[in-house]
Amino acid sequence: MADRKVLCTGNPDNPNNIAHGVQKIWPDATFLSKSSGWDLTNFDETELIDIFKQHNTFINNSYIAPGVQKNLLDICNKSVKFCDVVNIGSTHELTDEGSNEYRRSKIELKEASLHYNTFRFQTTHVILGGIATESNPEWLNTDTIAETIYWCLHQEFKVPLISIIQPKQAW
């Protein structure tokens, strides 16, 4: 896609949020988060549809509550004719770790992402390990994640599913 207009969930001012890395690559991106006035658990769908129609790339990265990411993907799918979408999953999809509610929400997002993947609405589901924090600096930093998103979106081939994780530690 030549003229990318990026819409991303998350707060770009928070260095622990993927949106922080996304803003470095796409400084003109629009961000949906509480800090920008969006409560993605309670919103006017018509207003959100109008926002989606102004964009051709959606980075669906913020887990807010069960089903919210899938709901945003559903709204995006019915709002725009051509769109590249990157949905951020979790390694919890692959393990019994984490809450059942969180894991189920991410699995449903992955299933919907793969279901919606077409010529006009191209999706990538990125399964991630932990995001780096002060207490876990060896995990994936937001710049690496954003660069992976960029890489997925700029391949001559399509990448419907990819998994990246931090290096494993000896136990």
PEURZI-V667854 format. One record per backbone hydrogen bond with DSSP energy under -0.5 kcal/mol. NH is the residue of the N-H (numbers start at 1). CO is the residue of the C=O. If there is no record, write none. Layout:
NH & CO
NH & CO
This chain:
4 & 2
6 & 4
7 & 57
8 & 30
9 & 59
10 & 32
12 & 10
14 & 11
15 & 13
17 & 14
20 & 17
21 & 17
21 & 18
22 & 18
23 & 19
24 & 20
25 & 21
26 & 22
29 & 26
30 & 6
32 & 8
33 & 31
36 & 33
37 & 34
38 & 33
39 & 37
40 & 38
42 & 39
45 & 43
48 & 44
49 & 45
50 & 46
51 & 47
52 & 48
53 & 49
54 & 50
54 & 51
55 & 52
56 & 5
57 & 5
58 & 84
59 & 7
60 & 58
60 & 86
61 & 59
63 & 61
64 & 62
64 & 65
68 & 65
71 & 67
72 & 68
73 & 69
74 & 70
75 & 71
76 & 72
77 & 73
78 & 74
79 & 75
79 & 76
80 & 76
83 & 120
84 & 56
85 & 122
86 & 58
87 & 85
87 & 124
88 & 60
89 & 87
89 & 126
91 & 128
93 & 90
94 & 91
103 & 99
104 & 100
105 & 101
106 & 102
107 & 103
108 & 104
109 & 105
110 & 106
111 & 107
112 & 108
113 & 109
114 & 110
115 & 111
116 & 112
117 & 113
118 & 116
118 & 121
122 & 83
122 & 120
123 & 121
124 & 85
125 & 160
126 & 87
126 & 124
127 & 125
127 & 162
128 & 126
129 & 164
132 & 140
133 & 136
137 & 134
139 & 136
140 & 130
145 & 141
146 & 142
147 & 143
148 & 144
149 & 145
150 & 146
151 & 147
152 & 148
153 & 149
154 & 150
154 & 151
155 & 152
160 & 158
162 & 125
164 & 127
